């Protein structure tokens, strides 16, 4: 068993080496140029269309089994907004300095275009159940766009492994936080998570969407308000933090006495990696929910990808970074990355840290919900709807397993599964980008004529 763990860890390091992150970033650059810098030139239009217009029509679902654009966006954000926005940012700062935040922004900028492309493809290629309900996910544009049905099955199976592993990780995180801060027995946490997730998953994918639509905006706003309070009370330190971000992003000073490379190299490595991890651009998760939306043109749904990455990384991740920076807490590793944002918020008023813990717990739980949505779609493609009907009883039970045990091996297995998932998804994005470009041109030519 020990030899297996060592082999998997070594394979994981090779798979998730810098090459994978930089290929994803390169695809983001390709999609940015191919679609005429859509995230800049059309930004005002996109925000108005996705946050204002889609919110007004959030309960309009045009056929059974479909989601409105706003609900699809909330389900996707439920899977995105989580530990990566809080713990991931802190890890990036500890490992790469505040300069990592600049490179996180850069990854988000190009990630907007990449996620946009994924969602457009999910609208162009999707399937149907026998009862007519829409089936969606990266499997369908791999099957029909790449003409590789066998690869579609492989990516679906890998996605189910990844999502089940992610369940264990998220439930373990929740149990750990409650145990450390409130001494809650991990068995009790596991039981509560099983009951809550079971209640939601048995209500079908629509219930997942409805709960996400309520929780995600509420918790995101609550967390941003907490961060804003800390930032405003330390407003004089904000320019200093921004100064650190930009100076360290381009610093060629040696790290750790010359043994750890240059600051700029480490900032790039951790900033880009954590940025891509947080917003999941290019990972193939966004097509699950967005492929179910019924819109007049694929681009109408695609532009939500720009908004999602903007909210996830540019807004929430930046709020975390500024909060940690202005609070003056140590970033030398003496405070655990998982506690840095919570500790920073507590510096202005200790009870606020408990509200921050609550927000982080909800972020982790909504991530569990988003993962179930993706897992259900993957199970249906790989094994059929009959298996999905049975798995919906089993998936929540994994929360008990995750709450009780040490799951370092699970982290490794799910990382490998996601890395292997990304590779065929990247191939599809590379081959099919002309289809996205022609859809972009077609849509905005019509808009500009109005």
N, C-alpha and C positions, 0 to 999 in steps of 0.2 A: 504493500500500500504506500509506503514511504517513497519507494522508487517511482511509483506511478505519479505521486504528487510532484516529485522533482522533475519528471519528464514533462508533465503538463505545465508547470511553472516556466520551464525553459522554453517550451513551444509557445506559450503565451507571450513571453518577452519578445520573441522573434516576430510573432504575428502582429503584436501591438507596438512594434518599433516605430520610430519616427516616420518611416516610409508610408505607413497607412494613413497617418494624420495628414501628411503633406500631399498625398495623392487626393484625399478628400478636399483639401484646401485648393489644390490645382483644379479640381472639377468645379469648385465654386467660382474660381477666376474665369474658367471657360464659360460657365453659365451666365456670369455677369456680363462679359463682353458679347456673347451670342444673343443676349436679350436686351442689349442696349442700356446697361446699367439701370435696370428696371427699379431696383431698390432705392435709387436716388431720384431719377427723372419722374417716377410715378408715385413717389412716397406719399404725398398729400392725398392723392386719389385713393391709394391703397388703404391708408388709415381710415379715411372717411367711409370707404366701402365695407371694410371688414369689421370695424369697431362700432360704427354708428348705424349704417344701413342694416348690417347683418344682425345686430342686437335687436332692432325693431322687429325683425322677422325671425327671431330665434325659435319660436314655437311653430313655424310654418314648415311642415314636413310633407313633401310633395307626393310621396307614396309610401306604403307600408315597408318598414325595414330600412328606410333612408333616414338620414339626419339632416337638420338644417345646417347651413354653413357655420353659424355661431356655435352650435352644439358640437359639431365636428372639431372646431378649433379648441373648445374647452376640453374635450376628451383628449386631444393631442397634447395640450398644455398640461393636463393632469398627469400625463406620462412624462413630460419634460421637466416641469417645475418640481423640484425635489431637492435631495441632498446635494446635487451638483451645483445648485444656485447658492447654497449656503456653505456646506462643507467643502465642495469642490473648489470654490473660489478661495476659501481660506487655505486649502492645500496648495493651490497655485501660488499664493502670496508667500507662504512659508518656503516653498521649494524654489520659486523663481523670482522672488521679490515683487514689489509693486509694479515693476515693468511688465510682468506677466499680464496685467490687466489690459495694457495697450494691445498686446497680441491677441488677447481674448476678444477685444473689440474688432480687430482685423478679421479674425476667424468668423465672427458673427456677421460682419459686412458681406463677406463672400458666401457665408452660409445661408443668408437670406435668399440669394439667387438659386442656390443648390436645392433648398427645400421647396422653393417655388416650382422648380423643374420636376421634382418628385411628385408633387401633388397634381400638376398638369398631366403627367403620365398616368397617374392613378385614375384620372377622369377619362382618359383616352382608352385605357385597357382595364376592363373589369369583367366579372362573371355574374352568373345568376343561379340561384338555387332552383329546384324544381317548382317551388311555389312562387317563383318570380322575384324573390328578395335579392337585393344586390349583394355581391361578394366582392371584396376589395383587398388590396394589399400589393406589395411589390412582386408577388408571385405571378400576377396576371400580366404585368408589362414585361416580365421576363419570359413568360410562356408565349404570349402573343406578339410582343414587340421583338424580342430576340429569337422567337421561334424555337425556344428551348424548354419544352414542358418538363423534361426530367430535372432541369436545374430549378424550375419552379417548385417541384416537390422537395428537393433538397433544402432550399432556402426556407420553406414552410416548416420542415422538420427541425432545422436548426433554430428557427424562431421560437418554436414551442419549448425547446430546451432552454433557450435564453430566458424566456418569459417566466418559466417555472423556477429557474434559478434566481431570477430577479425578485420573485415573490419571497423566497427565503431570505434574501439580502435585506429587502425593505422591512419585513416583519422583524428580523433580527435587530435592525437599526432602531425601530420603534421600541422594542423590548429593552434594549440597552439604555436608551435615553430615559425611559420610565424607571428602570432599576437604579440608574446612577443618580437621578435627581429626586425621585420620590420613593425609592425603595419598594417599588411595585413588583410583586412576584412575577417572574417571566411566564409561569404557567397561566396566571390570571390574564396577562396581556395576550398570550396566544389564544386563549379561549374567547376573549372579547373580539379579537381580530377575526377569528373564524366566523363568529356569529354575525358580525357587521358585514363582512365581505360576502358571506353566504346569502344574507338578506338582499344584498344588491345584485349579485350575479344571478340569483334565481328569478329576479325580476326582468331578466333579459338585458340586451345591450342598450335598449332605450332607457332603462332605469339607470344604468351606468352613466349615460349621457346627461340625464336630468340631474343626477346628484353632482356630477362634475360641473355642470352649468351653474349650480348654486355655490359650490364650495370653492372652486378655483378663483373666481374673481374676488370673493370675500377674503380668502386667506392671502391672496397676493396683495390686496389693498392694505390689509391689516399689517402684514410684514413690512411693506413699504412705508406705512405711517410710523411704525416703530423705528425704522432706520432714519426716517426724516427727522424725528425728534432728536435723535443722537447727533445727526449732522447739523441741525440748526443750533443746538446748544454748544456745538464746537465749531461754529461757522468759520472762525478765524483760521482754523487748521485746514480747511478745504483746499485753498491754493497750494499749501505745502504738500498735501497728498497728491494733487494733480502734478505738481512739480516732480515728485518722486516717481510717479507713473511714467512720465515722459523721459526723465533723465535716465532711469534704470532700464527703460525699454531699449535704449541705444548706447548703453554703457559697455565699454570694452575693458573695464577693470576686471582683474582676475578674481575668481571666487575661491574661497577656502585656501588662501595662500598659493593660488596658482594651480591647485590640483583638481579643481572642479570645473575648469573651463572659464569662459567669460560670462559676465552677468547677462549680456544680450542673448547669448546662446541658450542659457537656462530659462530666461524670461520667455523667449520664443517657444521653446519646447513645452513648458508647462502651460503657458497662456493659450496657445493654439489647441493643445490637447484637451484642456479643461473646457475651453469654449465649444469645441465640436462635441464633446461628451455631453455638455449641458443642454444644448439646443437640438441635438440628435440629427442635424442636417446631414443627409447622405446615408443615414443608418437604415432607412427603409421602414421606419415606424409611422411616419406621417400618412402614407397612403392608406392605412387601414381605416381610419375614421373618415378622412377626406374623400376617399373613393366612393363612400356611400351617399354623399350629398348630390342632390339633383339641381343642377344649375344650367343656364342657357348656353354657357361657353366654358370650356375647361379652365381658361385663365381666370374667370371669376372666382373659382375655388383656389387656383394656384397662388393667387396673391396673398391668401391667408398665411402662407409660409413665411412671407416677408414680415408680417405682423407678429407671428409667433416667435421668431428668432429675435426680433426687436424687443419684445416684452420680456422674453426669457433671459437674454444675455445682456443687451444694452441697458435695460432698465433694472431688472432684479439683481443680476450679478454685480452691476456697478454700484447699486445701493449697498450691497453687502461689503464690497471693497472699501467704499468711502466710510462706512460705519466702523469697520475694523481700523481703518487708517486714522480717522479723527479721534477715536476713543483713546488712543495712546497705549493700548495694551501691547504686551510683548509679542513679537512675531518670530521669535527665535526658536520656536518649537517647545518652549516651556509650557505653553497652553495647547491642549489637544486641538487639532484642526476642527474636529466635530463640535467643539465648545466655543470657538473663537468669536463667532458672530453673536452667540447668546451672551457670552461674557462682555462683549463690547456694548451691547444694548443695556446690560445691567449696570454699567458704569455710571449712568445718569440717574438711575432709580432702580434698585434691586428687583422689585416686583415685576418690572417690565421684562426681565429675563424669563420669567415664567410664562408670560404671554408669548414671548418669542419661541419658547419650547413648544407651546401649544400649536403655534403656526407651523413649526417644523414637523411636528407629528402629523398634522393634517396634510402637509405637502407629501409626506411619505405615504400616507394612506391613499390619497388621490392617485399617487403613482401606482399603487397596487391595483386600483380600479382601471387605470389606463392600460396596465399590463394585461389584465384579464381580457379587456376588449381586443387587444392585439393577439393574445393567445387563442381566443375563441375563433377568430378569423383564420389563424394559422392551422389550428386543429381541423377546422372544416375543410380546408384545402387539402391537407396532407392525409387525413384519415376519414373524412366524411362527417356530415352533420350528426349522425348517430353517436359517434365517439364524443363529439363536442357536448352533447346532451348529458353524457355520463361524467365528463371531465369537470363540468360546472359544479359538481358536488365535491370533487376531489381537490380542485385548485385552491379553494379557501382553506382546506385542512393543512395545506403546506405552511400556513402561517404559524401553526403550532410547532411544527418541526423547526422553522426558522427562529422562533422565539426562544427555543430551549437550547440550541446547540451552537458550538463554534463552527463557522461555515467558511473557513478560508478556502477549502477545496471548491466549494460552490462558487465563490467569487471567480476562481480561476476557470472553472468549467464554463460559466456563463460568459466570461470575457472572451474565451476561445470561440464559443458559439456565435457571439455577436461579431467577432472579427471575421469569422468565416461567412456570416450572413452579409456583411458589408461588401465583400469582394465581388460576388455576382451582381449585387446592387450597383456597385461602381461601374462594372462592365456595361450594364444596361443603361445607366445614365450617360456614359461616354458614347455608346452607339446611337442612342435615341435622342440626343440633344437637338438634331435638326428638326425633329417633330415638335419639340417645345418651342423652338425659335419661330417656326412657321405659325404656330398657334398664337404666339405673342404678337407677331406682326399683324395677323388677321384681326385680332381683338382690338388692339389699340388704333389701328387705322380706322375702324368703325367708330370708336369712341371719339377720335379727333375730328371726325366729320360731323359729329352732332353739334 
